[in-house]
Amino acid sequence: MTDALSFGPLRALSTASLERLLAGSPRATFRPREVLVREGDRADFALAIVAGRVRITQGSPPVLLASPTAPVLIGEMAIVARTTRNATVTAITHARGYRIPAKLLRDAMAEEPEFERELSAFAAVRAGNNFLRRSSPFADLPSATIEALAATLEPATFSKGDVLMSEGEAGDDAYLLREGDVEVLRGDRRLATLGPGSFVGEVSVLTRTKRTATVRARGDVKVFRLRGDDVRPIIKRHQDLVARLESTMQSRHTPRHAGEVVVAPAPDDPDAVLLRDENGSAYLRVTRDALAIYRDIDGERTLRDLAMRHFERTGALDPAGVFETVATLQAAGLVTAPRVASDEPDGRILRALDLLLAPRVELADADGLATALQRVFGWAFTTGGAVAGIVVGAVGLVALLRVFRQSDPSDFGLAGILVAFAGLLVAGIGHEAAHAVATKVEGRRIGRAGMGLIWFTPVVYVDTSDAWLIAAQRRIRVNAAGPLFNFALAGVASLAALVLNGQAQDLAIWLAFANLLSVVFNLSPLLEFDGYYVLEDLTRVNALRRKALRFVFSDLLSGPRRPLTRLERGFLVYAAGVVAYVLVMTIVVLAGVPALVNGMLEGRVPSVLIPLIGGGLALGMTALLVMPFVNEVVAARSAAD
């Protein structure tokens, strides 16, 4: 007979106690949607549900905490804590069980210490579970994860004036506030007052640093203590939790400058400046208002303080704008941001994988080499040199069309792959060297430079970030130098193909083709490469692609507007050009790549594999071409919503 109550913490009772409990607990039945217990009511009974399913909610509007199926014990938490009900329980299906009087349950706890310990522990875990679901950054975690985390929570209480944690001390536990308020102090200055549902001490736990502030109880406070060793494994398994925790930390973070920054006037815009870190690895163009916010950052002010400081200085209450500016500075690495520490894999393994997948050689400071190249080739980086390069490229393109018709892709064979590889490497080296020399001609410095492989594709890079300090009209020369070099080199190779024969001619054709591919790729209006930056400098519109696509696919689609401004008409033309570019290049890739692969592999690999290889390669290249456009349009539509 006592088997009906032999579940959960009730199993810790002796048979005699179970029989007394059963004898003194009347049966109860409930219809669907009937309320079994109501939040805020007196806790004069518990319910042992032996059949059916119930819903547990808390707060207004109600937050779903759980939907347990029988057997389940409910209402015991308030009896153990001697408080009013902290949740409402409603029947989902027909349910039945036993109504256990509070006095009878407390008598059983007094008579059997083991049962008291079991029931108290059960109630504490359930209270922690409910709290995590209702008022914590962990609310969206899977139920099983929340239950496991709740089992690690340790209830604790503090009296008025008690210090939960002290600034500067090492600490590896955090607190979830259940009841009462605490104040967050730095020195003698109050940073914030926090109430139930707040998470304190998490900065030290998650970033593995010393406490950044003192937390003191303003009255009687009840908390759940959460150990770092318990929460870190959960964060490691649920990376989506990182953003929420970092957002929580950001609200109380007091950002400071990450290092020395050089401030320079922005070319062609008296209302903007360029921020450059001391290593020259980060450049950020900001308004003078944003510069003032940057200078307000002192390691003492929170985001709220910075917003109020901005209001005092400008008279404009714009917390969202201040927060966005700080986030931009943090993303550029110029200002500190709270980051959840992670357990990094073995560094030797990462270095080995990096060496395998992306081997490279790098020159930490390439300015001397670029200066030497400028002395030799600087004469070509003039208006006359640019015109000569365009003429050579155009004449060579005509020659290439004539020679390419005489050639067959099958003549290239597998050796053509190696030739193409070498051609891409030559094109890349010349392209980046042209950018470097053009930057030196304008009197700016060159940073690091290197070459390597990424997934077995040759990549060459040169840091010309200092070119941002060049006026837009002259910066066009720097951005155009790379594609212009490739176009001229393609012309030279094409003209050479006219007088060569056999494999030498094939080599010249491939070199020309590789350089023309580089020109097309770098002039893409979608990707943030040379052609795009030239267009930005010509139009004097920063973030041109994002603004144009947002205008066309968000603002304009929401309702036509007349008359359009000159800038908006430009956005329309740009968006139309982007669509045309995507369509034309998609057709070229889908038609040309399979044919080229077929010519190279015919007779050398099983014929059944050739269409699969060619089609797969074409689809992959098409996805790389189309997806940036799709992502921009989706982002524009999302911004509208």
C-alpha positions as CSV (number, residue, x, y, z in Angstrom):
1,M,0.0,0.0,0.0
2,T,2.9,2.4,0.8
3,D,4.3,1.8,-2.7
4,A,2.1,4.7,-3.9
5,L,4.4,7.1,-2.0
6,S,7.7,5.4,-2.5
7,F,9.3,7.9,-4.9
8,G,11.7,10.9,-4.6
9,P,12.7,12.0,-1.1
10,L,9.7,10.0,0.4
11,R,11.7,6.8,-0.2
12,A,13.9,7.8,2.7
13,L,11.0,7.3,5.2
14,S,10.6,4.1,7.1
15,T,7.6,1.9,6.3
16,A,5.9,2.9,9.5
17,S,6.3,6.6,8.7
18,L,5.0,6.1,5.2
19,E,2.0,4.3,6.5
20,R,1.2,7.1,8.9
21,L,1.7,9.6,6.1
22,L,-0.6,7.7,3.8
23,A,-3.3,7.3,6.4
24,G,-3.3,11.0,7.2
25,S,-3.3,12.2,3.6
26,P,-6.7,12.3,1.8
27,R,-6.9,11.4,-1.9
28,A,-7.3,14.2,-4.4
29,T,-8.2,14.4,-8.1
30,F,-7.8,17.3,-10.5
31,R,-9.2,18.1,-13.9
32,P,-7.2,19.6,-16.8
33,R,-6.4,23.3,-16.2
34,E,-7.3,23.1,-12.5
35,V,-4.9,24.9,-10.2
36,L,-3.4,22.6,-7.6
37,V,-1.4,25.2,-5.7
38,R,-1.2,29.0,-6.3
39,E,1.8,31.2,-5.9
40,G,1.6,33.4,-2.8
41,D,-0.8,31.1,-0.9
42,R,-0.1,29.6,2.5
43,A,1.8,26.3,2.4
44,D,-0.5,24.1,4.5
45,F,-0.1,21.0,2.4
46,A,2.1,19.2,-0.1
47,L,0.8,17.0,-3.0
48,A,2.1,13.6,-4.0
49,I,0.9,13.3,-7.6
50,V,0.8,9.6,-8.5
51,A,-0.9,9.9,-11.9
52,G,-1.1,12.6,-14.6
53,R,1.0,15.6,-15.7
54,V,1.3,19.1,-14.3
55,R,2.7,22.5,-15.3
56,I,4.8,24.6,-12.8
57,T,5.0,28.4,-13.5
58,Q,6.3,31.4,-11.7
59,G,5.8,35.1,-11.9
60,S,3.6,37.4,-13.9
61,P,3.6,37.0,-16.8
62,P,4.1,33.3,-15.9
63,V,7.4,31.7,-16.8
64,L,7.3,27.9,-17.4
65,L,9.6,26.2,-14.9
66,A,8.8,22.5,-15.6
67,S,6.1,20.1,-16.8
68,P,6.7,17.0,-14.7
69,T,4.9,13.7,-15.1
70,A,3.8,11.6,-12.1
71,P,5.1,10.5,-9.7
72,V,6.2,13.9,-8.5
73,L,6.1,15.7,-5.1
74,I,5.0,19.3,-5.3
75,G,4.5,22.0,-2.7
76,E,7.2,20.7,-0.3
77,M,9.6,23.7,-0.9
78,A,7.4,26.2,0.9
79,I,6.8,23.8,3.8
80,V,10.6,23.2,4.3
81,A,11.4,26.9,4.0
82,R,8.3,27.9,6.0
83,T,7.3,30.5,3.4
84,T,4.4,31.1,1.1
85,R,4.1,29.3,-2.2
86,N,6.7,30.5,-4.7
87,A,5.1,28.9,-7.8
88,T,1.7,27.9,-9.3
89,V,1.0,24.3,-10.3
90,T,-1.8,23.5,-12.8
91,A,-3.0,20.2,-14.1
92,I,-2.3,19.5,-17.8
93,T,-4.1,16.2,-17.8
94,H,-6.4,14.5,-15.4
95,A,-4.3,14.0,-12.3
96,R,-4.7,12.3,-8.9
97,G,-2.6,11.9,-5.8
98,Y,-2.5,12.5,-2.0
99,R,-2.8,15.8,-0.1
100,I,-0.2,15.6,2.6
101,P,-0.8,18.1,5.5
102,A,2.2,20.3,6.3
103,K,2.1,19.3,10.0
104,L,2.3,15.6,9.1
105,L,5.2,16.2,6.8
106,R,7.1,18.3,9.4
107,D,6.5,15.6,12.1
108,A,8.0,13.0,9.8
109,M,11.0,15.3,9.3
110,A,11.4,15.7,13.0
111,E,11.2,12.0,13.7
112,E,13.6,10.9,10.9
113,P,16.7,13.0,10.4
114,E,17.7,11.2,7.3
115,F,14.4,12.1,5.7
116,E,14.8,15.7,6.7
117,R,18.2,15.8,5.0
118,E,16.9,14.2,1.9
119,L,13.8,16.4,1.7
120,S,15.8,19.6,2.4
121,A,18.4,18.7,-0.3
122,F,15.6,17.9,-2.7
123,A,13.8,21.2,-2.0
124,A,17.1,23.1,-2.3
125,V,17.9,21.6,-5.7
126,R,14.4,22.3,-6.9
127,A,14.6,25.9,-5.7
128,G,17.9,26.3,-7.5
129,N,16.4,24.7,-10.6
130,N,13.4,27.1,-10.6
131,F,15.7,30.1,-9.9
132,L,18.0,29.2,-12.8
133,R,15.0,28.9,-15.2
134,R,13.4,32.1,-13.9
135,S,16.1,34.6,-13.1
136,S,19.5,33.8,-14.5
137,P,21.7,33.9,-17.6
138,F,21.3,30.1,-17.7
139,A,17.6,30.1,-18.3
140,D,17.8,28.9,-22.0
141,L,19.9,25.9,-21.3
142,P,18.5,22.4,-21.8
143,S,16.5,21.0,-18.8
144,A,19.0,18.3,-18.1
145,T,21.8,20.8,-17.9
146,I,19.9,23.2,-15.6
147,E,19.0,20.3,-13.3
148,A,22.7,19.2,-13.2
149,L,23.8,22.8,-12.5
150,A,21.0,23.3,-9.8
151,A,22.4,20.2,-8.0
152,T,25.7,22.1,-7.5
153,L,24.2,25.3,-6.0
154,E,24.9,26.0,-2.4
155,P,22.4,28.1,-0.5
156,A,23.9,30.9,1.6
157,T,22.7,33.9,3.6
158,F,24.3,37.2,4.5
159,S,23.3,40.0,6.9
160,K,23.3,43.7,6.4
161,G,26.9,45.0,5.9
162,D,28.4,41.5,5.2
163,V,30.9,41.5,2.3
164,L,30.2,38.8,-0.3
165,M,33.5,39.5,-2.1
166,S,36.3,42.0,-1.9
167,E,38.0,44.0,-4.7
168,G,41.4,42.6,-5.7
169,E,41.0,39.2,-4.0
170,A,41.3,35.9,-5.9
171,G,37.9,34.2,-6.1
172,D,36.5,31.2,-7.9
173,D,32.8,31.4,-6.9
174,A,29.9,33.5,-8.0
175,Y,26.5,34.3,-6.5
176,L,23.0,34.3,-7.8
177,L,20.9,36.7,-5.7
178,R,17.6,35.1,-4.5
179,E,16.4,37.7,-2.0
180,G,17.6,41.1,-0.9
181,D,19.9,43.8,-2.5
182,V,23.6,44.2,-2.7
183,E,25.8,47.2,-3.7
184,V,28.8,46.9,-6.0
185,L,31.7,49.2,-4.9
186,R,35.0,50.2,-6.3
187,G,37.0,51.9,-3.7
188,D,34.4,54.2,-2.0
189,R,32.4,54.7,-5.2
190,R,29.1,52.8,-5.7
191,L,29.0,51.3,-9.2
192,A,25.6,49.7,-9.0
193,T,22.8,48.3,-6.7
194,L,21.6,44.8,-7.7
195,G,18.5,42.8,-6.6
196,P,17.1,39.3,-7.0
197,G,18.0,37.6,-10.2
198,S,21.4,39.3,-10.5
199,F,24.6,37.4,-11.1
200,V,27.6,38.8,-9.1
201,G,31.2,37.6,-9.0
202,E,31.0,36.0,-12.4
203,V,33.7,38.2,-13.9
204,S,36.4,36.7,-11.7
205,V,35.0,33.2,-12.3
206,L,34.6,33.4,-16.0
207,T,37.7,35.5,-16.9
208,R,39.9,33.9,-14.2
209,T,41.1,37.2,-12.9
210,K,41.0,38.9,-9.5
211,R,37.8,40.5,-8.2
212,T,37.2,43.9,-9.9
213,A,34.8,45.2,-7.2
214,T,33.5,44.7,-3.7
215,V,30.0,43.4,-3.2
216,R,28.3,44.2,0.1
217,A,24.8,43.2,1.4
218,R,22.4,46.2,2.0
219,G,20.1,44.1,4.1
220,D,19.4,40.4,4.7
221,V,20.4,38.6,1.5
222,K,19.9,35.0,0.4
223,V,22.0,33.7,-2.5
224,F,23.0,30.6,-4.3
225,R,26.8,30.1,-4.4
226,L,28.1,28.7,-7.8
227,R,31.6,27.3,-8.0
228,G,33.7,28.1,-11.0
229,D,34.6,24.4,-11.4
230,D,30.9,23.6,-11.8
231,V,30.0,26.3,-14.3
232,R,33.0,26.3,-16.6
233,P,32.4,22.8,-18.0
234,I,28.8,23.8,-18.9
235,I,30.0,26.9,-20.7
236,K,32.5,24.8,-22.6
237,R,29.6,22.5,-23.8
238,H,27.2,25.4,-24.6
239,Q,29.1,28.1,-26.5
240,D,25.9,30.1,-27.1
241,L,25.9,30.8,-23.4
242,V,29.2,32.8,-23.8
243,A,27.5,35.8,-25.5
244,R,24.8,36.1,-22.8
245,L,27.4,35.9,-20.0
246,E,29.6,38.5,-21.7
247,S,26.6,40.8,-22.2
248,T,25.9,40.4,-18.4
249,M,29.5,41.3,-17.6
250,Q,29.5,44.2,-20.1
251,S,26.8,46.0,-18.2
252,R,29.1,46.3,-15.1
253,H,32.4,46.3,-16.9
254,T,34.6,49.5,-16.6
255,P,36.5,49.5,-19.8
256,R,40.0,50.9,-20.1
257,H,42.3,51.6,-23.0
258,A,44.0,48.5,-24.2
259,G,47.3,50.3,-25.1
260,E,48.7,53.5,-26.5
261,V,46.8,55.0,-29.4
262,V,47.9,57.5,-32.0
263,V,45.2,60.0,-33.0
264,A,45.5,61.5,-36.5
265,P,43.1,63.7,-38.5
266,A,41.1,61.7,-41.1
267,P,42.0,62.8,-44.7
268,D,39.2,64.7,-46.4
269,D,37.0,64.8,-43.4
270,P,37.5,67.4,-40.7
271,D,34.8,65.8,-38.5
272,A,36.6,62.4,-38.3
273,V,39.8,61.1,-36.9
274,L,41.8,57.9,-37.2
275,L,42.8,55.9,-34.1
276,R,45.8,53.7,-34.6
277,D,47.3,51.4,-31.9
278,E,51.0,51.7,-31.1
279,N,51.8,48.5,-33.1
280,G,50.0,49.7,-36.2
281,S,47.8,46.6,-36.2
282,A,44.5,48.3,-35.8
283,Y,43.1,51.4,-37.5
284,L,39.7,52.8,-36.7
285,R,38.0,55.8,-38.3
286,V,35.6,57.5,-35.8
287,T,33.8,60.8,-35.4
288,R,35.1,63.4,-33.0
289,D,32.2,62.6,-30.8
290,A,33.3,59.0,-30.6
291,L,36.8,60.2,-29.9
292,A,35.5,62.1,-26.9
293,I,33.8,58.9,-25.7
294,Y,37.1,57.1,-26.2
295,R,38.9,59.7,-24.0
296,D,36.2,59.4,-21.3
297,I,37.1,55.7,-20.9
298,D,39.3,55.5,-17.9
299,G,38.9,52.1,-16.3
300,E,36.6,53.6,-13.7
301,R,33.4,54.5,-15.6
302,T,30.8,51.8,-16.5
303,L,28.8,52.0,-19.7
304,R,26.1,53.8,-17.7
305,D,28.6,56.3,-16.4
306,L,29.9,56.9,-20.0
307,A,26.4,57.6,-21.2
308,M,25.8,60.1,-18.5
309,R,29.2,61.7,-19.2
310,H,28.2,62.0,-22.8
311,F,24.9,63.6,-21.8
312,E,26.7,66.1,-19.6
313,R,29.1,67.0,-22.4
314,T,26.6,67.2,-25.4
315,G,23.2,67.5,-23.8
316,A,22.1,64.5,-25.9
317,L,20.8,61.4,-24.0
318,D,21.9,58.6,-26.3
319,P,23.0,55.5,-24.3
320,A,22.5,53.2,-27.3
321,G,24.9,55.3,-29.3
322,V,27.5,55.3,-26.5
323,F,27.2,51.6,-26.0
324,E,27.6,51.0,-29.8
325,T,30.7,53.2,-29.9
326,V,32.3,51.3,-27.0
327,A,31.5,48.0,-28.7
328,T,33.1,49.2,-31.9
329,L,36.2,50.3,-29.9
330,Q,36.3,46.9,-28.2
331,A,35.9,45.0,-31.5
332,A,38.9,46.9,-32.8
333,G,41.0,45.9,-29.8
334,L,41.5,49.5,-28.6
335,V,39.4,49.1,-25.5
336,T,39.2,46.2,-23.0
337,A,36.1,43.9,-23.0
338,P,35.0,41.2,-20.6
339,R,35.7,37.8,-22.2
340,V,34.9,34.4,-21.0
341,A,38.2,32.5,-20.5
342,S,38.4,29.2,-22.3
343,D,40.6,26.1,-21.8
344,E,42.9,26.4,-24.8
345,P,44.0,23.1,-26.4
346,D,47.7,22.2,-26.3
347,G,49.6,25.0,-28.1
348,R,51.9,22.5,-29.7
349,I,49.0,20.8,-31.4
350,L,47.6,24.1,-32.6
351,R,50.9,25.1,-34.0
352,A,51.3,21.7,-35.7
353,L,47.9,22.0,-37.3
354,D,48.6,25.6,-38.3
355,L,51.9,24.6,-39.9
356,L,50.2,21.7,-41.8
357,L,47.1,23.6,-43.1
358,A,48.6,27.1,-43.4
359,P,52.4,27.0,-43.7
360,R,53.8,30.5,-44.2
361,V,56.9,32.6,-43.9
362,E,56.6,36.2,-42.7
363,L,58.7,39.4,-42.5
364,A,57.7,41.2,-39.3
365,D,58.7,44.6,-40.8
366,A,58.6,44.9,-44.6
367,D,59.1,48.6,-44.8
368,G,62.7,48.4,-45.7
369,L,62.0,45.9,-48.5
370,A,59.2,48.1,-49.8
371,T,61.5,51.1,-49.7
372,A,64.0,49.3,-51.8
373,L,61.4,48.3,-54.4
374,Q,60.2,51.9,-54.5
375,R,63.6,53.1,-55.5
376,V,63.7,50.6,-58.4
377,F,60.0,50.7,-59.6
378,G,58.7,53.9,-58.2
379,W,58.8,55.5,-61.7
380,A,56.0,53.1,-62.8
381,F,53.6,54.4,-60.2
382,T,52.7,57.6,-62.0
383,T,49.9,58.6,-64.2
384,G,52.0,57.7,-67.3
385,G,52.8,54.3,-65.8
386,A,49.2,53.6,-65.1
387,V,48.2,54.5,-68.7
388,A,51.0,52.3,-70.1
389,G,49.8,49.4,-67.9
390,I,46.2,49.7,-69.1
391,V,47.3,49.8,-72.8
392,V,49.6,46.8,-72.4
393,G,46.8,44.9,-70.6
394,A,44.2,45.8,-73.2
395,V,46.4,44.8,-76.2
396,G,47.4,41.6,-74.4
397,L,43.7,40.7,-73.8
398,V,43.0,40.9,-77.6
399,A,46.1,38.7,-78.1
400,L,44.9,36.2,-75.5
401,L,41.6,35.7,-77.2
402,R,43.3,34.9,-80.4
403,V,45.8,32.4,-78.8
404,F,43.3,30.8,-76.5
405,R,41.1,29.8,-79.4
406,Q,44.1,27.9,-80.8
407,S,44.6,26.1,-77.6
408,D,42.7,23.3,-76.0
409,P,42.4,22.8,-72.2
410,S,43.3,19.1,-72.7
411,D,46.7,20.3,-73.9
412,F,47.4,21.6,-70.4
413,G,46.9,18.3,-68.6
414,L,47.5,17.7,-64.9
415,A,50.7,19.7,-65.3
416,G,48.5,22.7,-65.9
417,I,47.5,22.5,-62.2
418,L,51.1,23.1,-61.1
419,V,51.5,25.8,-63.7
420,A,48.3,27.5,-62.5
421,F,49.6,27.2,-58.9
422,A,52.8,29.0,-59.9
423,G,50.9,31.6,-61.9
424,L,48.7,32.4,-58.9
425,L,51.8,32.7,-56.7
426,V,53.5,35.1,-59.1
427,A,50.2,37.1,-59.5
428,G,49.9,37.3,-55.7
429,I,53.5,38.4,-55.1
430,G,53.3,41.1,-57.8
431,H,49.9,42.3,-56.7
432,E,50.9,42.8,-53.1
433,A,54.2,44.3,-54.0
434,A,52.4,46.8,-56.2
435,H,50.2,47.9,-53.2
436,A,53.3,48.2,-51.0
437,V,55.2,50.4,-53.5
438,A,52.2,52.6,-54.1
439,T,51.9,53.1,-50.4
440,K,55.6,54.0,-50.1
441,V,55.2,56.5,-53.0
442,E,52.5,58.2,-50.9
443,G,54.9,58.5,-48.0
444,R,53.4,55.9,-45.6
445,R,54.9,52.9,-43.8
446,I,54.5,49.2,-44.6
447,G,53.9,46.7,-41.8
448,R,54.4,42.9,-42.0
449,A,54.4,40.9,-45.2
450,G,54.4,37.2,-45.9
451,M,53.4,34.3,-48.1
452,G,52.0,30.9,-47.5
453,L,49.3,28.3,-48.2
454,I,45.7,28.2,-47.0
455,W,44.2,24.9,-47.8
456,F,47.0,24.4,-50.4
457,T,46.2,27.7,-52.2
458,P,49.0,30.2,-52.4
459,V,48.4,33.4,-50.5
460,V,50.5,36.6,-50.3
461,Y,49.8,39.5,-47.9
462,V,51.2,42.9,-47.1
463,D,50.0,45.2,-44.3
464,T,49.3,48.6,-45.9
465,S,47.0,49.8,-43.1
466,D,48.9,53.0,-42.9
467,A,47.4,54.0,-46.3
468,W,44.2,54.9,-44.3
469,L,46.1,58.1,-43.5
470,I,46.3,59.1,-47.2
471,A,43.6,61.3,-48.6
472,A,40.9,59.4,-50.4
473,Q,41.8,60.7,-53.9
474,R,45.4,59.6,-53.6
475,R,44.4,56.4,-51.8
476,I,42.7,55.3,-55.0
477,R,46.1,54.8,-56.5
478,V,47.1,52.5,-53.7
479,N,44.0,50.3,-54.0
480,A,44.1,50.2,-57.8
481,A,47.8,49.4,-58.0
482,G,47.4,45.7,-57.4
483,P,44.7,44.9,-60.0
484,L,46.5,47.2,-62.5
485,F,49.7,45.3,-62.0
486,N,47.9,42.0,-62.7
487,F,46.2,43.4,-65.8
488,A,49.5,44.6,-67.2
489,L,51.2,41.3,-66.4
490,A,48.4,39.4,-68.1
491,G,49.0,41.6,-71.1
492,V,52.7,40.9,-71.2
493,A,52.1,37.1,-70.8
494,S,49.5,37.2,-73.5
495,L,51.8,39.0,-75.9
496,A,54.5,36.4,-75.1
497,A,52.1,33.6,-75.9
498,L,51.8,35.0,-79.5
499,V,55.5,34.2,-80.2
500,L,55.9,31.1,-78.1
501,N,55.0,27.5,-78.9
502,G,54.3,24.2,-77.0
503,Q,54.5,24.1,-73.3
504,A,56.1,27.6,-73.1
505,Q,53.0,29.0,-74.8
506,D,50.8,27.0,-72.4
507,L,52.7,28.5,-69.5
508,A,52.2,32.0,-70.8
509,I,48.5,31.5,-71.3
510,W,48.1,30.1,-67.8
511,L,50.0,33.1,-66.3
512,A,47.8,35.5,-68.2
513,F,44.7,33.7,-67.2
514,A,45.7,33.6,-63.6
515,N,46.3,37.3,-63.5
516,L,43.0,38.1,-65.2
517,L,41.3,35.9,-62.6
518,S,43.0,38.0,-59.9
519,V,41.7,41.2,-61.6
520,V,38.2,39.9,-61.7
521,F,38.3,38.7,-58.2
522,N,39.7,41.9,-56.7
523,L,37.3,44.1,-58.7
524,S,34.3,42.3,-57.2
525,P,31.7,44.9,-55.9
526,L,30.7,42.4,-53.2
527,L,34.0,41.5,-51.6
528,E,35.9,44.0,-49.5
529,F,38.9,44.0,-51.8
530,D,40.6,46.6,-54.1
531,G,37.8,47.5,-56.4
532,Y,35.3,47.9,-53.6
533,Y,37.7,50.3,-51.7
534,V,38.4,52.3,-54.9
535,L,34.6,52.7,-55.3
536,E,34.3,53.8,-51.7
537,D,37.0,56.4,-52.2
538,L,35.5,57.6,-55.4
539,T,32.0,58.0,-53.9
540,R,33.3,59.1,-50.4
541,V,30.8,56.7,-48.9
542,N,32.0,54.5,-46.1
543,A,30.4,51.0,-45.8
544,L,29.0,51.5,-49.3
545,R,27.8,47.9,-49.8
546,R,25.9,47.7,-46.6
547,K,24.3,51.1,-47.0
548,A,23.3,50.5,-50.6
549,L,21.9,47.1,-50.1
550,R,20.0,48.2,-47.0
551,F,18.5,51.1,-48.9
552,V,17.4,49.0,-51.9
553,F,16.3,45.8,-50.1
554,S,15.0,47.4,-47.0
555,D,14.1,51.1,-47.2
556,L,13.0,51.1,-50.9
557,L,11.0,47.8,-50.7
558,S,9.1,49.0,-47.7
559,G,7.6,51.7,-49.9
560,P,8.9,53.7,-53.0
561,R,10.0,57.2,-52.3
562,R,10.1,60.1,-54.7
563,P,12.1,62.0,-55.5
564,L,15.3,60.0,-54.8
565,T,18.4,61.9,-53.8
566,R,21.6,61.7,-55.8
567,L,23.1,59.4,-53.2
568,E,20.1,57.1,-53.3
569,R,20.2,56.9,-57.1
570,G,23.8,55.9,-56.7
571,F,22.8,53.2,-54.3
572,L,20.3,51.9,-56.9
573,V,22.9,51.8,-59.6
574,Y,25.4,50.0,-57.3
575,A,22.8,47.4,-56.2
576,A,21.9,46.8,-59.8
577,G,25.6,46.3,-60.7
578,V,26.0,43.9,-57.8
579,V,23.1,41.8,-59.0
580,A,24.4,41.8,-62.6
581,Y,27.9,40.9,-61.4
582,V,26.5,37.9,-59.4
583,L,24.4,36.7,-62.3
584,V,27.1,37.0,-65.0
585,M,29.9,35.4,-62.8
586,T,27.5,32.6,-61.7
587,I,26.9,31.7,-65.4
588,V,30.6,31.9,-66.2
589,V,31.5,29.7,-63.3
590,L,28.8,27.1,-63.8
591,A,29.6,26.9,-67.5
592,G,33.3,27.3,-67.6
593,V,34.6,25.4,-64.6
594,P,33.2,22.0,-65.6
595,A,34.5,22.4,-69.1
596,L,37.9,23.4,-67.9
597,V,38.0,20.4,-65.5
598,N,36.9,18.1,-68.2
599,G,39.7,19.3,-70.5
600,M,42.3,18.9,-67.8
601,L,41.2,15.4,-66.6
602,E,39.9,13.7,-69.7
603,G,41.6,10.4,-70.2
604,R,43.5,10.7,-66.9
605,V,40.8,9.9,-64.3
606,P,37.7,7.7,-64.6
607,S,35.2,9.5,-66.8
608,V,32.4,9.0,-64.3
609,L,34.3,11.1,-61.8
610,I,35.0,14.1,-64.0
611,P,31.4,15.5,-64.0
612,L,31.3,15.1,-60.2
613,I,34.6,16.9,-59.7
614,G,33.8,19.7,-62.2
615,G,30.2,20.1,-60.9
616,G,31.2,20.0,-57.3
617,L,34.0,22.6,-57.8
618,A,31.6,24.8,-59.8
619,L,28.9,24.7,-57.1
620,G,31.4,25.4,-54.4
621,M,32.8,28.5,-56.3
622,T,29.2,29.6,-57.0
623,A,28.3,29.4,-53.3
624,L,31.4,31.5,-52.4
625,L,30.3,34.0,-55.0
626,V,26.6,34.1,-54.1
627,M,26.5,33.7,-50.4
628,P,28.1,37.1,-49.5
629,F,25.3,38.8,-51.5
630,V,22.6,36.7,-49.9
631,N,24.0,37.4,-46.4
632,E,24.0,41.1,-47.0
633,V,20.4,41.1,-48.3
634,V,19.3,39.0,-45.3
635,A,21.1,41.4,-43.0
636,A,19.4,44.4,-44.7
637,R,16.0,42.8,-44.3
638,S,16.7,41.9,-40.6
639,A,17.7,45.5,-39.9
640,A,14.4,46.6,-41.3
641,D,12.5,44.2,-39.0
